[in-house]
Amino acid sequence: MTINIKKCTFEDLGLLQEISVETFNETFKNQNSPEHMKAYLEKAFNLKQLEKELSNISSEFYIIYSNEEIAGYLKLNTNDDQTEIMGNDSLEIERIYIRKKLHKQGLGKYLINKAIEIAIERNKEKIWLGVWEKNESAITFYKKMDFVQTGAHSFYMGDEEQIDFIMTKTLI
C-alpha cells in the first residue's frame, strides 16, 4: 500500500468538496434525519464555504491517498480560527474523515500523525478535536492515539443540537 498526503490547493477544491460530502454522509447519515443532513451539507461543504476556509491562513486541508486513490482528508486550525478558545499553543483537528471502504487500514493514524508533526513543527503544546458523543468507533480510535476527553461542546446538525466530546493530546 502506497500512502501519500498532499496539502490542498485551490485546484483541489472540487475534489475536497466531493470527499467532504461523501465521507460526512457515510459517517452520519444513518444517525441523522435527511433534512438535518441536507441542511448541514449545503452549509458546510458548498464551494464558496470551502474556498473561504481554504483561503484562511490559519486553516489547512490535507488529502490522503491510498494507492493513488483518494482515501480521505484532514482539516487543521490554529490561532483564533480554532472552533473553541484553546490558545495559541494548540492545534485543532476540525475534520478527519476516511472513506468507509478504506476504514481499518491505518489511514486515520497517518492523518493524526501528520497533524502531530505539524503541531510539533509549530511549537504547539497540545492537539485537540471534537468528536460526536455517539461516534464510539472514533472515540475508541482517538483514545488509542492517546487523546483524553477534556470537555464537551455543542455541534449543530441543521437546527438539532448535538454534543461533541473535546479530546486532547498533550505533546510536551
Order of alpha helices (4+ residues) and beta strands (2+ residues): beta-alpha-alpha-alpha-beta-beta-beta-alpha-beta-alpha-beta-beta
